[in-house]
Amino acid sequence: MPTSTSASDSSLPLDMIIFGGAGDLSIRKLLPALYMAHLHGNLPASTRIIAIGRHAYDRSGYIEFVQEQSQPFIEAKNLEPAAWQAFLGLLDYIALDVTDASGYAQLAKKSRPGVERAFYLATAPTLFTAICDNLAACGLVDSNSRVVLEKPLGQDLASAREINVDVGRHFSESQIYRIDHYLGKETVQNLMVLRFGNGILEPLWRAPNIRSVQITVAETVGVGSRAGFYDGTGALRDMVQNHLLQLLCIIAMEPPVSLDPDAVRDEKLKVLRSLRRMRLGDIARDTIRGQYLAGAVNGEAVKAYRDETGVPADSRTETFVALRTYVDTWRWANVPFFLRTGKRMQKRLSQIVIEFADPPFSIFPDAPRSSANRLLIRLQPEESIQLQLMAKQPGSGMHMLPVSLNLDLQSAFAQRRAEAYERLLIDVVRGRLTHFMRRDELEAAWSWADPILEGWQELGERPLHYSAGSWGPDASAALLAREGFSWIE
């Protein structure tokens, strides 16, 4: 198994080889991100991008396909004709059945000696083993190679471990980049600075000063063309086990000793191992599964999940999850963490809400009963950080109203804000592992999620219905209400 060389110290040319290069992820996200990296000079000299796919394109046919399908996902203000044409000149294409070892001879012939190779596996995880085996067999894996693995990595702990073992036969851990695009978002990365670059917050960042934490990732879209994949996955595997747990880790982790990738990931791993494991009774009480019915989103009528193309009529797959969990450490003792995600929700919203404890005694007669102070960290659609405080309303008397101190990241910095995939792809090229999951992190996340999946199966309950365009099943609000909380929307 080769040992990786740090790309940040390397001036080697780059071969970016994308398996699934004609797929939806590549067209909508990866190629636009690579174009932006190219436009701003963040790709090495002599870069080539080789797409691997099943479609029988030749090079010119693939470039025409990218021109038609991928270009619309680039903002018009960033589409410079000369740069776009130069970017298209970097592209190549190989039609290949990734499970057929003999086909890799074409890739080996096109591969240049002495280059840095980044293999991006934008395919189903079931293909990762075959791809890595075949790459190694044809001599394409060396010390200058690295591999990017798209989520979800497996369906449970056992399958995730199997993938990790199979990929690890050919790539060292320092060469494996398990991608979670939420970790590439500017505001998510800014959480590290917010927490560990400001001494004013650290004394408050713990129980009993914090009353609760909410993490919401709500989408207005349905499953669309992903129904075949999604129905075998569901919201817990697709969103909670990776995106939401990673956000929870950054909120709950202890200060790392440095920004070294393993120092940061060591602290996140401790959080994952401290998550309270749920028994059957906890699962029945503290988790809510939902599935959307027909409704209206943004004024447009949409169909029910079971009416989506490719979804079985009797599907029990959840499109919504809400749950309560705890991090069993001194810092977070008895502080509930409420997680929520769903499709076909009322609006697109990703945010973290830190609810601070109430004053021990209030001298103001009209003071709110609870949670006067909140830190709202908005990830999308806009990125912002707000600290909610109470202030006196102008006029006579001491009437109070909540006001917000706003950190508008968009206006605070004039620099261009790269999209998540662009930032992470640049990290791959430069050998930065901090914002990628380590093997033990991934397995710890599955160790927590597996009992919930098994518990749902044992309980045998159908997901609760909610109308598309709502905030999910009523039971989601009740989950918080019984503890004196409410979702902040």
C-alpha positions in Angstrom: 0.0 0.0 0.0 1.6 3.3 -1.1 2.4 6.2 1.3 1.0 9.5 0.2 3.2 12.5 -0.7 1.8 15.9 0.4 0.4 17.7 -2.6 0.9 21.1 -1.0 4.7 20.5 -1.5 4.3 19.1 -5.0 4.5 20.9 -8.3 3.4 17.8 -10.3 0.9 18.0 -13.1 -2.6 16.8 -12.1 -4.8 14.1 -13.7 -8.3 14.4 -12.1 -10.1 11.2 -13.1 -13.8 11.3 -12.4 -15.7 8.0 -12.3 -19.3 8.8 -13.1 -18.1 11.8 -15.1 -21.4 12.1 -17.1 -23.6 11.7 -14.0 -25.7 14.2 -12.3 -23.2 15.1 -9.5 -20.4 15.7 -12.0 -22.5 17.8 -14.3 -24.1 20.0 -11.6 -21.3 20.2 -9.1 -17.9 18.8 -9.9 -17.3 20.2 -13.4 -18.6 23.7 -12.5 -16.4 23.6 -9.3 -13.3 22.5 -11.3 -14.0 25.3 -13.9 -14.1 27.9 -11.1 -10.8 26.5 -9.7 -9.3 26.7 -13.2 -10.7 30.3 -13.7 -9.0 31.5 -10.5 -5.7 29.7 -11.0 -6.1 27.0 -8.3 -5.4 24.0 -10.5 -1.8 22.8 -11.2 -0.2 23.5 -14.5 -0.8 20.9 -17.1 -4.0 19.7 -15.4 -6.2 17.1 -17.3 -9.7 16.0 -16.3 -10.6 12.6 -17.5 -14.2 11.6 -17.2 -15.2 7.9 -17.0 -18.7 6.8 -17.8 -21.0 4.2 -19.4 -22.2 6.5 -22.2 -20.6 5.9 -25.6 -19.2 9.4 -26.1 -16.0 10.2 -27.9 -14.1 13.2 -26.6 -15.8 15.8 -28.8 -19.2 14.3 -28.0 -18.5 14.5 -24.3 -17.3 18.1 -24.5 -20.5 19.0 -26.4 -22.5 17.3 -23.7 -20.7 19.3 -21.0 -21.2 22.5 -23.0 -25.0 21.9 -23.0 -25.6 20.4 -19.6 -22.9 21.7 -17.2 -22.5 25.3 -18.4 -26.0 26.4 -17.1 -24.8 25.6 -13.5 -22.1 28.3 -13.7 -23.2 31.8 -12.9 -23.2 34.0 -16.0 -20.9 36.6 -14.3 -18.2 33.9 -13.9 -18.5 32.5 -17.5 -15.6 34.0 -19.3 -15.5 32.7 -22.9 -11.8 32.3 -23.2 -11.4 30.6 -19.8 -14.4 28.3 -20.5 -12.9 27.2 -23.8 -9.5 26.6 -22.2 -11.3 24.5 -19.5 -13.1 22.4 -22.1 -9.6 21.8 -23.6 -8.6 20.1 -20.3 -11.4 17.5 -20.7 -11.2 13.9 -22.0 -13.5 11.0 -21.8 -13.3 7.2 -21.7 -16.4 5.0 -22.0 -15.8 2.2 -19.5 -17.7 -0.5 -17.6 -16.0 0.0 -14.2 -16.5 -3.6 -13.2 -14.6 -4.9 -16.3 -10.9 -5.0 -15.5 -9.9 -5.3 -19.2 -11.3 -1.9 -19.9 -8.8 -0.1 -17.6 -6.1 -0.6 -20.2 -7.5 2.5 -22.0 -7.1 4.6 -18.9 -3.6 3.2 -18.3 -2.6 4.2 -21.8 -3.9 7.8 -21.4 -2.4 8.2 -18.0 0.8 10.2 -17.8 3.8 9.0 -15.8 5.0 11.0 -12.8 1.7 12.9 -12.3 -0.5 13.4 -9.3 -3.6 11.4 -9.8 -6.9 12.2 -8.0 -9.6 9.5 -8.5 -13.0 10.9 -7.7 -15.5 8.1 -7.3 -18.9 9.8 -8.0 -20.6 6.4 -8.3 -22.7 4.1 -6.2 -20.6 2.9 -3.2 -21.1 -0.7 -4.3 -18.7 0.0 -7.1 -15.9 1.5 -5.0 -14.2 -1.9 -4.4 -14.1 -2.9 -8.0 -12.8 0.5 -9.1 -10.0 0.5 -6.6 -9.1 -3.1 -7.3 -8.9 -2.5 -11.0 -7.0 0.8 -10.7 -4.4 -1.0 -8.6 -4.2 -4.0 -11.0 -3.3 -1.8 -13.9 -0.6 0.1 -12.0 -2.4 3.5 -11.6 -2.1 3.7 -7.8 1.2 5.0 -6.4 2.5 7.4 -3.8 1.1 10.4 -5.8 -2.4 9.1 -6.0 -5.4 9.8 -3.9 -9.0 8.8 -4.0 -12.2 10.8 -3.2 -15.2 8.7 -1.9 -18.7 10.2 -2.2 -21.3 9.6 0.5 -23.1 7.7 1.7 -20.3 5.3 2.5 -22.3 2.1 3.0 -25.7 1.3 4.3 -24.7 0.4 7.8 -21.6 -0.1 9.9 -20.8 -3.5 8.4 -20.9 -2.3 4.8 -19.0 0.8 5.6 -16.2 -1.3 7.2 -16.1 -3.5 4.2 -15.6 -0.6 1.9 -13.0 0.9 4.1 -11.1 -2.4 4.2 -11.3 -2.9 0.4 -10.2 0.7 -0.4 -7.5 0.6 2.3 -5.9 -2.4 0.6 -4.7 0.0 -2.2 -4.7 3.5 -0.6 -3.2 4.5 2.7 -5.5 6.4 5.1 -3.7 9.7 4.2 -4.7 9.1 0.6 -8.4 8.6 1.2 -10.7 11.7 1.1 -14.2 10.8 2.3 -16.1 13.8 1.2 -19.0 15.6 3.0 -19.8 18.8 1.0 -21.2 20.4 4.1 -17.7 20.6 5.5 -16.7 22.7 2.5 -19.2 25.5 3.2 -17.7 28.8 4.3 -19.9 29.2 7.3 -19.3 25.7 8.5 -15.5 26.2 8.3 -16.1 29.6 10.0 -17.5 27.7 13.0 -14.0 26.7 14.0 -12.9 30.3 14.1 -16.1 31.4 15.9 -15.6 28.8 18.6 -11.8 28.7 19.0 -10.8 32.2 17.8 -12.9 34.2 20.2 -12.2 34.0 23.9 -15.5 35.7 24.7 -17.6 32.6 23.8 -15.6 29.8 25.4 -16.7 30.3 29.0 -20.4 30.2 27.8 -20.0 27.2 25.4 -21.1 24.5 27.9 -23.8 23.4 30.2 -25.5 24.9 32.1 -25.0 28.1 30.1 -26.4 26.5 27.0 -30.0 25.2 27.3 -30.3 23.4 23.9 -28.9 23.0 20.4 -31.0 22.7 17.3 -29.6 21.6 13.9 -32.0 21.9 10.9 -31.3 21.0 7.3 -34.6 21.4 5.4 -35.0 21.0 1.6 -37.9 22.1 -0.6 -37.0 19.6 -3.3 -38.3 16.1 -3.5 -36.4 13.0 -4.6 -36.6 13.8 -8.3 -34.4 11.5 -10.4 -32.8 10.0 -7.3 -35.8 7.9 -6.3 -34.1 4.6 -7.1 -31.2 5.4 -4.8 -33.2 7.3 -2.2 -35.8 4.7 -1.5 -33.1 2.3 -0.4 -31.4 4.9 1.7 -33.8 7.3 3.5 -33.2 10.6 5.4 -31.3 9.1 8.3 -28.6 7.5 6.1 -28.7 10.3 3.5 -28.5 13.3 5.8 -28.3 12.6 9.5 -25.5 10.1 9.7 -23.1 12.4 7.8 -24.1 16.0 7.3 -26.0 16.7 10.6 -23.6 14.7 12.7 -20.6 16.5 11.3 -22.2 19.9 12.2 -22.9 18.5 15.7 -19.3 17.5 16.0 -18.0 21.0 15.2 -20.5 22.5 17.7 -19.7 20.0 20.5 -16.0 19.2 20.0 -13.2 20.3 22.4 -10.5 22.7 21.2 -7.9 20.7 19.2 -4.2 21.2 20.0 -3.7 22.5 16.4 -5.2 22.6 13.0 -3.4 19.5 12.0 -6.0 17.2 10.3 -5.7 14.4 12.8 -5.8 16.8 15.8 -9.1 18.2 14.5 -10.5 14.8 13.6 -9.5 13.3 17.0 -11.7 15.8 18.8 -14.6 15.1 16.4 -14.2 11.4 17.0 -14.5 11.9 20.7 -17.9 13.6 20.2 -19.2 10.8 18.0 -18.1 8.2 20.6 -19.8 10.3 23.3 -23.2 10.4 21.6 -25.7 8.6 23.8 -26.7 5.3 22.2 -30.5 4.8 21.9 -32.4 1.8 23.2 -35.7 0.7 21.7 -37.7 2.9 24.2 -35.5 5.9 23.4 -36.1 5.4 19.7 -39.9 5.2 20.1 -39.9 8.3 22.3 -37.2 10.5 20.8 -37.2 9.9 17.0 -39.8 10.9 14.5 -40.0 9.5 10.9 -42.0 11.2 8.2 -42.9 10.8 4.6 -44.3 13.6 2.5 -47.8 13.7 0.9 -48.9 15.8 -2.0 -49.0 19.5 -1.3 -47.7 22.8 -2.5 -44.1 24.1 -2.3 -43.4 27.8 -3.3 -46.9 28.0 -4.7 -46.5 25.0 -7.0 -48.4 21.7 -6.5 -46.2 18.7 -6.0 -46.9 15.0 -5.7 -46.6 12.6 -2.8 -43.4 10.6 -2.2 -45.1 7.4 -3.1 -46.3 8.9 -6.4 -42.7 9.8 -7.5 -41.3 7.9 -10.4 -39.4 4.8 -9.2 -40.9 4.8 -5.7 -42.8 1.6 -4.6 -46.5 2.3 -3.8 -46.0 0.7 -0.3 -42.7 2.4 0.5 -41.9 2.9 4.1 -38.8 5.0 3.5 -38.5 8.2 5.6 -38.1 11.5 3.9 -38.1 13.3 7.2 -36.3 12.7 10.5 -36.4 14.6 13.8 -34.7 13.3 16.9 -33.3 14.3 20.3 -29.9 13.1 21.4 -27.3 13.9 24.0 -23.5 14.2 24.1 -22.5 12.5 27.3 -19.5 14.7 28.4 -19.0 17.2 31.2 -19.3 20.1 28.8 -22.7 19.0 27.4 -24.2 17.1 30.3 -28.0 17.0 30.0 -28.1 19.5 27.1 -30.5 18.2 24.4 -29.4 18.3 20.8 -32.4 18.4 18.4 -31.7 17.3 14.8 -34.2 17.7 12.0 -34.0 17.2 8.2 -36.6 16.6 5.5 -37.5 16.9 1.9 -40.5 19.0 0.5 -40.3 21.3 3.5 -41.8 24.7 3.8 -38.6 26.5 2.8 -34.9 25.7 2.2 -33.1 26.2 5.4 -29.9 25.0 7.0 -29.1 26.5 10.4 -27.8 25.8 13.9 -29.4 27.5 16.8 -27.7 27.7 20.2 -30.2 28.5 22.9 -28.6 30.0 25.9 -29.9 29.6 29.4 -32.4 32.0 30.9 -31.3 34.6 33.5 -31.7 33.0 37.0 -34.1 35.8 38.0 -35.8 38.5 35.9 -36.7 42.0 37.2 -38.6 42.8 34.0 -42.3 42.1 34.1 -42.6 41.4 30.4 -39.5 39.4 30.0 -39.8 36.3 27.7 -40.3 33.1 29.6 -37.4 31.3 28.0 -34.5 31.6 25.5 -34.1 35.3 25.3 -30.6 34.8 23.9 -29.8 32.7 20.9 -26.9 32.3 18.5 -28.3 31.6 15.0 -25.8 30.3 12.5 -27.4 30.2 9.0 -25.7 28.0 6.4 -28.2 28.4 3.6 -29.8 29.9 1.6 -27.8 32.8 2.8 -24.8 32.6 5.2 -24.9 34.6 8.3 -24.4 34.6 12.1 -26.8 36.4 14.4 -26.7 36.9 18.2 -30.1 37.5 19.6 -30.2 39.8 22.6 -33.0 41.6 24.5 -33.1 45.4 24.3 -35.4 48.1 25.7 -38.2 49.2 23.3 -38.0 53.0 22.8 -40.5 54.9 24.9 -41.6 55.0 28.5 -41.4 51.9 30.6 -39.0 49.0 30.4 -40.6 47.0 27.6 -38.2 44.5 26.0 -37.9 43.3 22.4 -35.4 40.8 20.9 -32.8 42.4 18.6 -30.0 40.8 16.6 -26.4 41.6 16.3 -25.6 40.5 12.7 -22.4 39.2 11.2 -23.1 39.4 7.5 -20.3 37.4 6.0 -21.2 38.3 2.5 -20.6 42.1 3.1 -17.9 41.7 5.7 -15.4 40.3 3.2 -14.9 41.5 -0.3 -13.3 38.2 -1.4 -15.1 35.8 -3.6 -16.8 33.0 -1.7 -16.0 29.6 -3.3 -18.7 27.0 -3.4 -18.3 23.9 -1.1 -17.2 21.5 -3.8 -14.7 23.9 -5.3 -13.1 24.4 -1.9 -13.0 20.7 -1.1 -11.6 19.8 -4.6 -8.8 22.3 -4.0 -8.1 20.7 -0.7 -7.8 17.3 -2.4 -5.4 18.7 -4.9 -3.3 20.4 -2.1 -3.4 17.4 0.2 -5.5 19.0 3.0 -7.4 16.3 4.9 -8.9 18.4 7.7 -12.3 18.7 6.1 -12.7 15.1 5.2 -13.8 12.2 7.4 -11.4 9.7 8.8 -12.2 6.0 8.8 -12.8 5.8 12.6 -15.0 8.9 12.4 -17.2 7.3 9.8 -17.5 4.0 11.7 -18.3 5.8 14.9 -21.1 7.7 13.2 -22.6 4.4 11.8 -22.2 2.8 15.3 -24.6 5.4 16.6 -27.0 5.4 13.6 -27.3 1.6 13.2 -29.4 1.0 16.4 -31.9 3.6 15.3 -32.3 1.9 11.9 -32.7 -1.5 13.6 -35.1 -0.1 16.2 -37.3 1.4 13.5 -37.4 -2.0 11.8 -38.2 -3.8 15.1 -41.0 -1.2 16.0 -42.5 -1.8 12.6 -44.2 1.6 12.5 -44.9 3.4 9.2 -43.5 6.9 8.8 -45.9 9.7 9.8 -47.4 11.6 6.9 -46.8 15.4 6.4 -48.0 17.6 3.6 -45.4 18.9 1.2 -44.7 22.5 2.0 -45.1 22.0 5.7 -42.5 21.7 8.5 -43.0 18.0 8.8 -45.2 15.8 11.0 -46.9 17.4 14.0 -45.1 15.0 16.2 -41.9 16.8 15.4 -43.1 20.0 17.1 -44.4 17.8 20.0 -41.0 16.3 20.4 -39.7 19.7 21.5 -42.8 21.0 23.1 -42.9 18.4 25.8 -39.5 19.6 27.0 -40.5 23.3 26.8 -38.7 24.0 23.5 -39.9 24.9 19.9 -38.2 24.7 16.5 -36.8 28.1 15.4 -37.8 28.7 11.8 
